[in-house]
Amino acid sequence: MKNIELISIIGLFTLIMSSCLVILKTEPHIPLLLCVVSLAIFGVTKGFKWEQIENGMKKGIQNGLSPTLILMMIGLLIGSWMLSGTVPTLLFYGISVLSAKWFAISAIFITIIVASFTGSTFTTIGTVGVALMGIAHIMGVSPAIAAGAIICGACFGDKMSPISDTTNFVPSILGIKVNEHIRHMAFTTIPALIVTIILFLIIGMGHGHSDMDQVNEMKKAIATSFEINPFLLIPCIIVFIMSFKGFSTLPTMSAGIISSIILAFIIQKGVSLEQVFTTLQSGFQLDTGNEMLNSIVNRGGLQSMMWSVSLIFIALALGGLLQELRVFDTVIKSLINLRRKGNIVIASTLSAVGVNLLTGEQYLSILLPGQLLKDVFIKRNIPLKNLSRALEDGGTLFNPIVPWSVSGAFFAATLGVPVLEYLPFAFILFITPLFSIIAAIIGKSLDGENEMKDSRKIA
């Protein structure tokens, strides 16, 4: 593929997505579908057979089936945790402890802890994140600020967790140790977290209000509508322990759902089997007599995730088609000609960002640049840990601020805040790639020979 053709494709995608999302303010599904159609037409004009184009889209969707199934399971989990009273119990205790002034900082550290132990951003957002959004709503904290803080903490904890799937996936495709990968990520991620905390400290001083009358009224409404019991936190404990022990996400989610349904029958009054099935399908529905509480607890269910699932399928089809037409090969192979080592690392970060923007697929943004650039780093004597850090910074962390991405679609649907609204407050997600670029400019750990000498001195 010629560079002019590549520029034309990127320009067309940018025009379609920006005009529809920013100017027309439409949902991202149809604009993204137009990109798929445009790329398919381009492929046909370049001599690709329709069977190749169709197979490319199929492969893209197949590669994303696992995260899609996780999204559907979390929809079931949220509904069951509402029905059992698990989330209302977290709300009841949370509004008794947290304050509006320190909400953002508290949310960051709570989600860091949970994500570090579970190794999953999705699990953290779908469980504790939902409860924290409810608390923020009660305390008058801006939904965009609350979602930004929750996402920042969850993504940091997931990225620095040794049991995270992406944290293990990146070093596995490059052949380096997980601990080395995590230590090297700390050079960019921890400074980004510090800046994020400072920014939220400044923001938190002027947002939210703890109206004790409103808080007491909400606690009364929760206690009237649900049986509040510490045993209702058992599903949370089960999910966290199974995640920490290394169980796969789907069995872990299933255990959380089953345990909450059992507790719903035991503790909550009047729960029927019909209500359980209805909740799992369409979400929890209850008129509590308090409009604010209704807006918090009436959610979840399989159908609540279908907006995200349909968007993700289109994005995955686009990603598979881009890969089939070898669009990325032209970009990434051109990086071989870069002379300065720091520029290669910068280009690696930007490649991961670019794949995210074009496909919305987190794993593809890691896998494609990783596979194509590994030999370049080896030939240029650049330690592979620099590539692994660049892929995490530009791939894993950037993904949630792309509206049509897997993470972005899920976070928006689960927290009830559109990506473009929480984006300005998801500081760590765009500060970290920036720090990654700065580290490459100053030449941090780019010299493989010096690194070998340092390791010999330590030994």
C-alpha positions as CSV (number, residue, x, y, z in Angstrom):
1,M,0.0,0.0,0.0
2,K,1.4,3.4,-1.0
3,N,1.7,6.2,1.6
4,I,-0.7,8.4,-0.3
5,E,-3.4,5.7,-0.1
6,L,-2.7,5.3,3.6
7,I,-3.0,9.0,4.2
8,S,-6.3,9.0,2.2
9,I,-7.7,6.2,4.3
10,I,-6.8,7.9,7.6
11,G,-8.0,11.2,6.4
12,L,-11.4,9.7,5.3
13,F,-11.8,7.9,8.7
14,T,-10.9,11.1,10.6
15,L,-13.4,13.2,8.5
16,I,-16.3,10.6,9.0
17,M,-15.7,10.1,12.8
18,S,-15.0,13.8,13.7
19,S,-17.9,15.2,11.7
20,C,-20.4,12.7,13.0
21,L,-19.3,12.6,16.7
22,V,-18.2,16.2,17.2
23,I,-20.4,18.2,14.8
24,L,-23.5,16.1,14.4
25,K,-23.1,14.5,17.9
26,T,-24.4,11.1,16.7
27,E,-23.8,7.7,18.2
28,P,-20.5,6.2,16.9
29,H,-22.1,3.0,15.4
30,I,-23.1,4.2,12.0
31,P,-20.1,6.4,11.4
32,L,-17.8,3.5,12.2
33,L,-19.9,1.3,9.9
34,L,-19.4,3.8,7.1
35,C,-15.6,3.5,7.7
36,V,-16.0,-0.3,7.3
37,V,-17.9,0.1,4.1
38,S,-15.4,2.6,2.7
39,L,-12.5,0.4,3.5
40,A,-14.2,-2.7,2.0
41,I,-14.8,-0.7,-1.3
42,F,-11.2,0.4,-1.2
43,G,-10.1,-3.2,-0.8
44,V,-12.2,-4.3,-3.8
45,T,-10.7,-1.6,-6.0
46,K,-7.2,-2.8,-5.0
47,G,-7.9,-6.3,-6.3
48,F,-8.8,-8.0,-3.0
49,K,-11.5,-10.7,-3.4
50,W,-14.7,-10.3,-1.4
51,E,-14.0,-13.6,0.4
52,Q,-10.8,-12.1,1.7
53,I,-12.5,-8.9,2.9
54,E,-15.3,-10.9,4.6
55,N,-12.8,-13.3,6.2
56,G,-10.8,-10.3,7.5
57,M,-13.9,-8.9,9.2
58,K,-14.8,-12.4,10.6
59,K,-11.3,-12.8,12.1
60,G,-11.4,-9.4,13.7
61,I,-14.7,-10.3,15.4
62,Q,-13.5,-13.7,16.5
63,N,-10.4,-12.2,18.1
64,G,-12.7,-10.0,20.3
65,L,-15.2,-12.5,21.4
66,S,-13.6,-13.0,24.8
67,P,-13.9,-9.3,25.9
68,T,-17.4,-9.2,24.4
69,L,-18.5,-12.2,26.5
70,I,-17.0,-10.4,29.6
71,L,-19.1,-7.3,28.9
72,M,-22.3,-9.4,28.7
73,M,-21.3,-11.2,32.0
74,I,-20.8,-7.9,33.7
75,G,-24.2,-6.8,32.6
76,L,-25.6,-9.9,34.4
77,L,-23.4,-9.2,37.4
78,I,-24.6,-5.6,37.9
79,G,-28.2,-6.7,37.6
80,S,-27.8,-9.5,40.1
81,W,-25.8,-7.4,42.6
82,M,-28.6,-4.8,42.5
83,L,-31.3,-7.5,43.1
84,S,-29.3,-9.1,46.0
85,G,-28.7,-5.7,47.6
86,T,-24.9,-6.0,47.2
87,V,-24.5,-2.6,45.5
88,P,-27.1,-0.9,47.7
89,T,-25.1,-2.2,50.7
90,L,-21.9,-0.7,49.3
91,L,-23.8,2.6,48.7
92,F,-25.2,2.6,52.3
93,Y,-21.7,2.1,53.9
94,G,-20.0,4.3,51.3
95,I,-22.0,7.5,51.8
96,S,-21.5,7.0,55.6
97,V,-17.7,7.2,55.2
98,L,-16.8,9.2,52.0
99,S,-17.0,12.9,51.7
100,A,-17.6,15.0,48.6
101,K,-14.4,17.0,49.0
102,W,-12.2,14.0,49.0
103,F,-14.3,11.8,46.8
104,A,-12.1,11.8,43.7
105,I,-9.0,11.0,45.6
106,S,-10.8,8.3,47.6
107,A,-12.2,6.8,44.4
108,I,-8.7,6.7,42.8
109,F,-7.1,4.8,45.7
110,I,-10.1,2.5,46.2
111,T,-10.1,1.4,42.5
112,I,-6.3,1.1,42.5
113,I,-6.5,-1.4,45.3
114,V,-9.3,-3.4,43.8
115,A,-7.8,-3.4,40.3
116,S,-4.4,-4.4,41.7
117,F,-5.9,-7.4,43.5
118,T,-8.3,-8.4,40.7
119,G,-6.0,-7.6,37.8
120,S,-9.0,-6.4,35.8
121,T,-10.2,-2.9,34.9
122,F,-13.5,-4.3,33.7
123,T,-14.2,-6.1,37.0
124,T,-13.3,-3.1,39.0
125,I,-15.5,-0.7,36.9
126,G,-18.4,-3.1,36.8
127,T,-18.5,-3.6,40.6
128,V,-16.9,-1.0,42.8
129,G,-17.1,1.6,40.0
130,V,-20.8,1.3,39.8
131,A,-21.2,1.8,43.5
132,L,-18.8,4.8,43.6
133,M,-20.8,6.4,40.7
134,G,-23.9,6.1,42.9
135,I,-22.2,7.7,45.9
136,A,-20.9,10.5,43.6
137,H,-24.5,11.1,42.4
138,I,-25.8,11.4,46.0
139,M,-23.0,13.8,47.0
140,G,-23.4,16.0,44.0
141,V,-20.0,15.2,42.5
142,S,-19.9,15.8,38.7
143,P,-20.5,12.4,36.9
144,A,-17.6,13.2,34.5
145,I,-15.2,14.0,37.3
146,A,-16.3,10.9,39.3
147,A,-16.0,8.6,36.2
148,G,-12.6,10.1,35.4
149,A,-11.2,9.4,38.9
150,I,-12.7,5.9,38.9
151,I,-11.2,5.1,35.5
152,C,-7.8,6.6,36.4
153,G,-7.5,4.4,39.5
154,A,-8.8,1.2,37.8
155,C,-6.5,1.6,34.8
156,F,-3.4,2.3,37.0
157,G,-4.1,-0.7,39.3
158,D,-4.7,-3.0,36.4
159,K,-1.6,-1.9,34.5
160,M,0.7,-2.3,37.5
161,S,-0.9,-5.6,38.6
162,P,1.2,-8.8,38.0
163,I,-2.0,-10.8,37.4
164,S,-3.5,-8.4,34.8
165,D,-4.0,-10.0,31.4
166,T,-2.5,-7.1,29.4
167,T,0.4,-6.8,31.8
168,N,1.2,-10.4,31.1
169,F,0.3,-10.3,27.4
170,V,2.7,-7.6,26.4
171,P,5.9,-9.1,27.8
172,S,4.8,-12.6,26.6
173,I,4.9,-11.5,22.9
174,L,8.2,-9.8,23.4
175,G,9.9,-12.5,25.5
176,I,10.8,-10.4,28.6
177,K,10.0,-10.9,32.3
178,V,6.7,-9.5,33.8
179,N,8.5,-8.0,36.8
180,E,11.0,-6.2,34.5
181,H,8.1,-4.9,32.4
182,I,6.2,-3.6,35.5
183,R,9.3,-1.9,36.9
184,H,10.0,-0.2,33.6
185,M,6.4,1.0,33.3
186,A,6.8,2.7,36.7
187,F,9.0,5.4,35.1
188,T,6.1,6.8,33.2
189,T,3.0,5.6,35.1
190,I,3.9,6.6,38.7
191,P,4.7,10.2,37.7
192,A,1.5,10.4,35.7
193,L,-0.4,9.1,38.7
194,I,1.2,11.8,40.9
195,V,0.2,14.5,38.5
196,T,-3.3,13.0,38.3
197,I,-3.7,13.1,42.1
198,I,-2.6,16.7,42.2
199,L,-5.1,17.7,39.5
200,F,-7.9,15.9,41.3
201,L,-6.9,17.5,44.6
202,I,-7.3,20.9,43.0
203,I,-10.6,19.9,41.3
204,G,-12.0,18.3,44.4
205,M,-11.8,21.5,46.4
206,G,-14.6,23.1,44.4
207,H,-16.9,20.2,43.5
208,G,-19.6,18.3,45.3
209,H,-21.4,18.9,48.6
210,S,-22.2,16.6,51.5
211,D,-25.7,17.7,52.3
212,M,-26.3,15.6,55.5
213,D,-30.0,15.9,55.2
214,Q,-29.8,14.5,51.7
215,V,-27.4,11.8,52.8
216,N,-29.6,10.7,55.7
217,E,-32.7,10.7,53.4
218,M,-30.8,8.5,50.9
219,K,-29.7,6.1,53.7
220,K,-33.3,5.8,54.9
221,A,-34.5,5.2,51.3
222,I,-31.9,2.4,50.8
223,A,-32.7,0.8,54.2
224,T,-36.4,0.9,53.4
225,S,-36.0,-0.6,49.9
226,F,-33.4,-3.2,50.6
227,E,-32.2,-5.4,53.5
228,I,-28.8,-4.0,54.4
229,N,-26.5,-6.8,55.6
230,P,-22.7,-7.2,55.7
231,F,-23.1,-10.8,54.3
232,L,-24.2,-9.2,51.1
233,L,-20.6,-8.2,50.5
234,I,-19.7,-11.9,50.1
235,P,-20.0,-11.8,46.3
236,C,-17.5,-8.9,46.2
237,I,-15.1,-11.0,48.3
238,I,-15.6,-14.1,46.1
239,V,-14.8,-12.1,43.0
240,F,-11.7,-10.5,44.4
241,I,-10.3,-13.7,45.8
242,M,-10.9,-15.7,42.6
243,S,-9.3,-12.9,40.5
244,F,-6.3,-12.7,42.8
245,K,-5.9,-16.5,42.7
246,G,-5.7,-16.4,38.9
247,F,-9.1,-17.8,37.9
248,S,-10.3,-16.7,34.5
249,T,-12.7,-13.8,34.3
250,L,-15.8,-15.7,33.1
251,P,-15.8,-18.3,35.9
252,T,-15.1,-15.4,38.4
253,M,-18.0,-13.4,37.1
254,S,-20.2,-16.5,37.2
255,A,-19.4,-17.1,40.8
256,G,-20.2,-13.5,41.6
257,I,-23.6,-13.8,39.9
258,I,-24.6,-17.1,41.4
259,S,-23.6,-16.1,45.0
260,S,-25.5,-12.9,44.7
261,I,-28.6,-14.7,43.5
262,I,-28.5,-17.1,46.4
263,L,-28.1,-14.3,48.8
264,A,-31.1,-12.5,47.1
265,F,-33.3,-15.4,47.9
266,I,-32.0,-15.7,51.5
267,I,-31.8,-12.0,52.6
268,Q,-34.1,-9.9,50.4
269,K,-37.8,-10.2,50.8
270,G,-40.2,-11.4,48.0
271,V,-37.6,-12.3,45.4
272,S,-39.0,-14.8,42.9
273,L,-37.3,-16.9,40.2
274,E,-39.2,-14.9,37.6
275,Q,-37.8,-11.7,38.9
276,V,-34.3,-13.2,38.8
277,F,-34.6,-14.0,35.1
278,T,-36.2,-10.7,34.3
279,T,-33.3,-8.8,36.1
280,L,-30.6,-10.8,34.4
281,Q,-32.2,-10.1,31.0
282,S,-33.5,-6.5,31.3
283,G,-31.9,-5.2,34.4
284,F,-33.1,-4.5,37.9
285,Q,-36.3,-2.4,38.3
286,L,-37.7,-1.1,41.5
287,D,-39.7,2.0,42.5
288,T,-38.0,3.0,45.8
289,G,-40.0,6.2,46.2
290,N,-36.8,8.1,45.8
291,E,-36.1,9.4,42.3
292,M,-32.3,9.7,42.8
293,L,-32.0,6.1,44.2
294,N,-34.1,4.8,41.3
295,S,-31.7,6.3,38.8
296,I,-28.8,4.6,40.7
297,V,-30.1,1.0,41.2
298,N,-32.4,0.5,38.2
299,R,-29.7,-0.8,35.8
300,G,-27.7,-3.8,34.7
301,G,-28.9,-6.8,32.8
302,L,-27.8,-8.4,29.5
303,Q,-29.6,-5.9,27.4
304,S,-27.8,-3.0,29.0
305,M,-24.6,-4.2,27.3
306,M,-26.0,-4.6,23.8
307,W,-25.2,-0.9,22.8
308,S,-21.5,-1.6,23.7
309,V,-21.5,-5.1,22.1
310,S,-22.9,-3.9,18.8
311,L,-20.3,-1.0,18.7
312,I,-17.5,-3.4,19.6
313,F,-18.5,-5.8,16.8
314,I,-18.3,-3.1,14.2
315,A,-15.0,-1.8,15.6
316,L,-13.6,-5.4,15.6
317,A,-14.7,-5.9,12.0
318,L,-12.9,-2.7,11.0
319,G,-9.8,-3.8,12.8
320,G,-9.8,-7.2,11.1
321,L,-10.3,-5.6,7.7
322,L,-7.4,-3.2,8.3
323,Q,-5.2,-6.1,9.2
324,E,-6.3,-8.2,6.2
325,L,-5.6,-5.3,3.8
326,R,-2.2,-4.9,5.5
327,V,-2.8,-1.2,6.2
328,F,-0.6,-1.2,9.3
329,D,2.4,-2.9,7.7
330,T,3.1,0.2,5.6
331,V,3.2,2.5,8.6
332,I,5.1,0.3,11.0
333,K,7.7,-1.0,8.6
334,S,8.6,2.6,7.7
335,L,9.8,3.0,11.2
336,I,12.8,0.8,10.5
337,N,14.4,3.8,8.6
338,L,14.3,6.0,11.7
339,R,17.9,6.8,12.8
340,R,17.5,8.0,16.4
341,K,16.6,5.3,18.9
342,G,14.4,7.6,20.9
343,N,12.4,8.3,17.7
344,I,11.8,4.6,17.3
345,V,10.3,4.4,20.8
346,I,8.2,7.5,20.2
347,A,6.9,6.0,17.0
348,S,6.1,2.8,18.8
349,T,3.9,4.6,21.3
350,L,2.2,6.6,18.5
351,S,1.7,3.3,16.5
352,A,-0.2,1.8,19.4
353,V,-2.2,5.0,19.7
354,G,-2.9,5.0,16.0
355,V,-4.1,1.3,16.0
356,N,-6.4,2.2,18.9
357,L,-7.9,5.1,17.0
358,L,-8.4,3.1,13.8
359,T,-9.7,-0.2,15.3
360,G,-10.6,0.5,18.9
361,E,-9.1,-2.8,19.9
362,Q,-6.8,-2.9,22.8
363,Y,-5.1,-6.2,22.1
364,L,-4.6,-5.4,18.4
365,S,-2.9,-2.1,19.4
366,I,-0.4,-4.1,21.4
367,L,0.0,-7.2,19.1
368,L,0.5,-5.5,15.7
369,P,3.2,-3.0,16.7
370,G,4.8,-5.5,19.0
371,Q,5.2,-8.2,16.4
372,L,6.3,-5.8,13.6
373,L,8.7,-3.8,15.7
374,K,10.4,-6.4,17.9
375,D,13.1,-7.2,15.3
376,V,13.7,-3.5,14.8
377,F,14.4,-3.0,18.5
378,I,16.7,-6.0,18.6
379,K,18.7,-4.9,15.5
380,R,19.1,-1.4,16.9
381,N,20.2,-2.7,20.3
382,I,17.2,-1.1,22.1
383,P,16.1,-3.0,25.2
384,L,12.7,-4.6,24.5
385,K,11.4,-3.3,27.8
386,N,11.2,0.1,26.1
387,L,8.9,-1.4,23.5
388,S,6.8,-3.1,26.1
389,R,6.3,0.1,28.0
390,A,5.5,2.0,24.8
391,L,2.9,-0.5,23.9
392,E,1.2,-0.3,27.3
393,D,1.3,3.5,27.4
394,G,-0.1,3.9,23.9
395,G,-2.1,0.8,23.7
396,T,-3.6,-0.3,27.0
397,L,-4.0,3.1,28.6
398,F,-5.1,5.1,25.6
399,N,-7.9,2.6,24.6
400,P,-10.5,3.9,27.2
401,I,-10.5,7.4,25.7
402,V,-11.4,6.2,22.2
403,P,-15.3,6.3,22.0
404,W,-15.6,3.3,19.7
405,S,-13.0,1.2,21.6
406,V,-13.9,-1.9,23.6
407,S,-12.9,-0.2,26.9
408,G,-14.5,3.1,26.0
409,A,-17.8,1.6,25.0
410,F,-17.9,-0.5,28.2
411,F,-16.9,2.3,30.6
412,A,-19.5,4.7,29.1
413,A,-22.3,2.1,29.3
414,T,-21.4,0.9,32.8
415,L,-20.8,4.3,34.4
416,G,-23.4,6.1,32.4
417,V,-21.0,8.8,31.3
418,P,-20.1,9.2,27.5
419,V,-16.4,8.9,26.7
420,L,-16.1,12.5,25.4
421,E,-17.5,13.7,28.8
422,Y,-15.1,11.8,31.1
423,L,-12.1,12.2,28.7
424,P,-10.9,15.6,30.0
425,F,-10.7,14.1,33.5
426,A,-9.1,10.8,32.6
427,F,-5.8,12.4,33.2
428,I,-3.6,9.4,33.6
429,L,-4.7,8.0,30.3
430,F,-3.2,10.7,28.1
431,I,-0.5,12.0,30.5
432,T,1.2,8.6,30.6
433,P,1.7,8.3,26.8
434,L,3.0,11.9,26.9
435,F,5.6,10.9,29.6
436,S,6.5,7.9,27.5
437,I,7.4,10.2,24.7
438,I,9.3,12.5,27.0
439,A,11.3,9.5,28.4
440,A,12.2,8.6,24.8
441,I,13.3,12.1,24.0
442,I,15.7,12.2,26.9
443,G,16.9,8.7,26.0
444,K,15.9,6.8,29.2
445,S,17.2,3.2,29.1
446,L,17.6,3.2,25.3
447,D,21.3,2.1,25.3
448,G,21.4,-1.7,25.5
449,E,25.2,-1.8,26.0
450,N,25.0,0.7,29.0
451,E,22.3,-1.3,30.5
452,M,24.4,-4.5,30.3
453,K,27.3,-2.7,32.0
454,D,25.0,-1.4,34.8
455,S,23.7,-4.9,35.4
456,R,27.2,-6.3,35.6
457,K,28.1,-3.6,38.2
458,I,25.1,-4.6,40.3
459,A,26.0,-8.3,40.0
